């Protein structure tokens, strides 16, 4: 898909919630199979991949302590093999969809091809794995067998340098976006690793971040950033201009409703609580966007996945007036 010249943004309404504390405890990341959803959890009920369906039914777990210790990121390939980054053991663990171990690669070190607490991962257009090598302050690209293809980055705060990079993604053109965690910014690079753009700085105002953990880019070129300590997700256009923030607007998931209705004390406590607070995001860890322009947010502190649906009309250059010096927005 070729990104449109511009968009008429109609809205981004709440779509649905998946998961709850007793199923998707502390969700770190999310991946998608042909029929099911895979949720990587850490702490709480255990370090594992939880399988649920779109009806929010619990279908069991994959992996666990025998395969990984501190899981961070999850990828699902075309055969529904599961890839998990394990920052404690400095490796990438690969399982089949039933949770059987296929192989692992990686070892601790600072030499190219080794890793020190790997975190975010993404497949590029050729199916290779781009990894945030967090403590080494660099990005590495591997084949699925673990052969090193690319390595770039260094420690620092200048353009192109990193301080604990965390989330990573690629767009349709192959550009690489990195959530530069301790520098409180997102950086964009070409596929060759050349610096292209930086978004954000430290703070809590619009367009600022406090420890961004994840970044996603949709087919329109819009950029989504999980602003972890500010309890929000921020949306930017392809040029890095701030568009809006998501603070959370969740309803109960189906499994959440069933649990509360079966527990009278929990039902009373919810009725007595701050309802608005229950809707909000709490330490959102990961953002992902699918090919239907649905935004998935792993609401880590609330043990659930919040999902929103983008509503926008694609525009050509002929559809919209040139940029104005002093614009005034009319809503109708």
NORGI-V273436 format. One record per residue. N is the residue number from 1. RES is the residue in one small letter. SS is DSSP state (alpha for helix, beta for strand, coil for the rest). D_CENTER is the distance of its C-alpha to the mean C-alpha in whole Angstrom. Layout:
# NORGI-V273436
N;RES;SS;D_CENTER + N;RES;SS;D_CENTER
This chain:
# NORGI-V273436
1;x;coil;21 + 2;x;coil;23 + 3;x;coil;21 + 4;x;coil;23 + 5;x;coil;25 + 6;x;beta;24 + 7;x;beta;23 + 8;x;beta;25 + 9;x;beta;22 + 10;x;beta;23 + 11;x;beta;21 + 12;x;beta;17 + 13;x;beta;19 + 14;x;beta;17 + 15;x;beta;17 + 16;x;beta;17 + 17;x;beta;16 + 18;x;beta;15 + 19;x;coil;16 + 20;x;coil;18 + 21;x;coil;19 + 22;x;coil;22 + 23;x;coil;19 + 24;x;coil;16 + 25;x;coil;17 + 26;x;coil;14 + 27;x;beta;11 + 28;x;beta;9 + 29;x;beta;6 + 30;x;beta;8 + 31;x;beta;10 + 32;x;beta;13 + 33;x;coil;16 + 34;x;coil;19 + 35;x;coil;20 + 36;x;beta;18 + 37;x;beta;14 + 38;x;beta;13 + 39;x;beta;12 + 40;x;beta;12 + 41;x;beta;14 + 42;x;coil;15 + 43;x;coil;18 + 44;x;coil;20 + 45;x;coil;21 + 46;x;coil;20 + 47;x;coil;18 + 48;x;beta;17 + 49;x;beta;16 + 50;x;beta;17 + 51;x;beta;18 + 52;x;beta;18 + 53;x;beta;19 + 54;x;coil;19 + 55;x;coil;22 + 56;x;coil;20 + 57;x;coil;22 + 58;x;beta;22 + 59;x;beta;23 + 60;x;beta;22 + 61;x;beta;21 + 62;x;beta;20 + 63;x;coil;20 + 64;x;coil;21 + 65;x;coil;23 + 66;x;coil;25 + 67;x;coil;22 + 68;x;coil;20 + 69;x;coil;20 + 70;x;coil;17 + 71;x;beta;14 + 72;x;beta;11 + 73;x;beta;9 + 74;x;beta;10 + 75;x;beta;11 + 76;x;beta;13 + 77;x;coil;16 + 78;x;coil;19 + 79;x;coil;21 + 80;x;coil;18 + 81;x;coil;19 + 82;x;beta;16 + 83;x;beta;15 + 84;x;beta;14 + 85;x;beta;14 + 86;x;beta;16 + 87;x;coil;17 + 88;x;coil;20 + 89;x;coil;22 + 90;x;coil;20 + 91;x;beta;19 + 92;x;beta;17 + 93;x;beta;19 + 94;x;beta;19 + 95;x;beta;21 + 96;x;coil;22 + 97;x;coil;21 + 98;x;coil;23 + 99;x;coil;22 + 100;x;coil;25 + 101;x;beta;24 + 102;x;beta;25 + 103;x;beta;24 + 104;x;beta;22 + 105;x;beta;23 + 106;x;coil;22 + 107;x;coil;24 + 108;x;beta;25 + 109;x;coil;26 + 110;x;coil;26 + 111;x;coil;27 + 112;x;coil;25 + 113;x;coil;24 + 114;x;coil;24 + 115;x;beta;21 + 116;x;coil;21 + 117;x;coil;18 + 118;x;beta;15 + 119;x;beta;11 + 120;x;beta;8 + 121;x;beta;10 + 122;x;beta;10 + 123;x;beta;13 + 124;x;coil;15 + 125;x;coil;18 + 126;x;coil;20 + 127;x;coil;18 + 128;x;coil;18 + 129;x;beta;15 + 130;x;beta;14 + 131;x;beta;13 + 132;x;beta;13 + 133;x;beta;16 + 134;x;coil;16 + 135;x;coil;19 + 136;x;coil;21 + 137;x;coil;19 + 138;x;beta;19 + 139;x;beta;17 + 140;x;beta;18 + 141;x;beta;18 + 142;x;beta;20 + 143;x;coil;21 + 144;x;coil;20 + 145;x;coil;24 + 146;x;coil;23 + 147;x;coil;25 + 148;x;beta;24 + 149;x;beta;24 + 150;x;beta;22 + 151;x;beta;22 + 152;x;beta;22 + 153;x;coil;21 + 154;x;coil;23 + 155;x;beta;23 + 156;x;coil;24 + 157;x;coil;23 + 158;x;coil;25 + 159;x;coil;23 + 160;x;coil;21 + 161;x;coil;21 + 162;x;beta;19 + 163;x;coil;19 + 164;x;coil;16 + 165;x;beta;13 + 166;x;beta;10 + 167;x;beta;7 + 168;x;beta;8 + 169;x;beta;9 + 170;x;beta;12 + 171;x;coil;14 + 172;x;coil;17 + 173;x;coil;19 + 174;x;coil;17 + 175;x;coil;17 + 176;x;beta;14 + 177;x;beta;12 + 178;x;beta;11 + 179;x;beta;10 + 180;x;beta;14 + 181;x;alpha;13 + 182;x;alpha;17 + 183;x;alpha;18 + 184;x;coil;16 + 185;x;beta;15 + 186;x;beta;13 + 187;x;beta;15 + 188;x;beta;16 + 189;x;beta;18 + 190;x;coil;20 + 191;x;coil;20 + 192;x;coil;23 + 193;x;coil;21 + 194;x;coil;23 + 195;x;beta;22 + 196;x;beta;21 + 197;x;beta;20 + 198;x;beta;18 + 199;x;beta;17 + 200;x;coil;17 + 201;x;coil;19 + 202;x;beta;20 + 203;x;coil;21 + 204;x;coil;20 + 205;x;coil;21 + 206;x;coil;20 + 207;x;coil;18 + 208;x;coil;18 + 209;x;beta;15 + 210;x;coil;16 + 211;x;coil;14 + 212;x;beta;10 + 213;x;beta;8 + 214;x;beta;5 + 215;x;beta;6 + 216;x;beta;6 + 217;x;beta;10 + 218;x;coil;12 + 219;x;coil;15 + 220;x;coil;17 + 221;x;coil;16 + 222;x;coil;14 + 223;x;beta;11 + 224;x;beta;9 + 225;x;beta;8 + 226;x;beta;7 + 227;x;beta;11 + 228;x;alpha;11 + 229;x;alpha;15 + 230;x;alpha;16 + 231;x;coil;14 + 232;x;beta;12 + 233;x;beta;10 + 234;x;beta;12 + 235;x;beta;13 + 236;x;beta;15 + 237;x;coil;17 + 238;x;coil;17 + 239;x;coil;20 + 240;x;coil;18 + 241;x;coil;20 + 242;x;beta;18 + 243;x;beta;18 + 244;x;beta;17 + 245;x;beta;15 + 246;x;beta;14 + 247;x;coil;15 + 248;x;coil;15 + 249;x;coil;18 + 250;x;coil;18 + 251;x;coil;21 + 252;x;coil;21 + 253;x;coil;20 + 254;x;alpha;23 + 255;x;alpha;23 + 256;x;alpha;23 + 257;x;alpha;26 + 258;x;alpha;28 + 259;x;alpha;27 + 260;x;alpha;28 + 261;x;alpha;31 + 262;x;coil;33 + 263;x;coil;33 + 264;x;alpha;35 + 265;x;alpha;34 + 266;x;alpha;31 + 267;x;alpha;32 + 268;x;alpha;34 + 269;x;alpha;32 + 270;x;alpha;29 + 271;x;alpha;32 + 272;x;alpha;33 + 273;x;coil;29 + 274;x;coil;28 + 275;x;alpha;26 + 276;x;alpha;24 + 277;x;alpha;23 + 278;x;alpha;21 + 279;x;alpha;19 + 280;x;coil;17 + 281;x;coil;14 + 282;x;coil;15 + 283;x;coil;12 + 284;x;beta;9 + 285;x;beta;7 + 286;x;beta;3 + 287;x;beta;3 + 288;x;beta;5 + 289;x;beta;8 + 290;x;coil;11 + 291;x;coil;15 + 292;x;coil;16 + 293;x;coil;14 + 294;x;beta;12 + 295;x;beta;9 + 296;x;beta;8 + 297;x;beta;7 + 298;x;beta;7 + 299;x;beta;11 + 300;x;alpha;11 + 301;x;alpha;15 + 302;x;alpha;16 + 303;x;coil;15 + 304;x;beta;14 + 305;x;beta;11 + 306;x;beta;12 + 307;x;beta;12 + 308;x;beta;14 + 309;x;beta;16 + 310;x;beta;16 + 311;x;beta;20 + 312;x;beta;21 + 313;x;beta;24 + 314;x;beta;24 + 315;x;beta;27 + 316;x;coil;29 + 317;x;alpha;31 + 318;x;alpha;34 + 319;x;alpha;32 + 320;x;coil;32 + 321;x;coil;34 + 322;x;coil;33 + 323;x;coil;32 + 324;x;coil;34 + 325;x;coil;35 + 326;x;coil;35 + 327;x;coil;33 + 328;x;coil;34 + 329;x;coil;31 + 330;x;coil;33 + 331;x;coil;31 + 332;x;coil;34
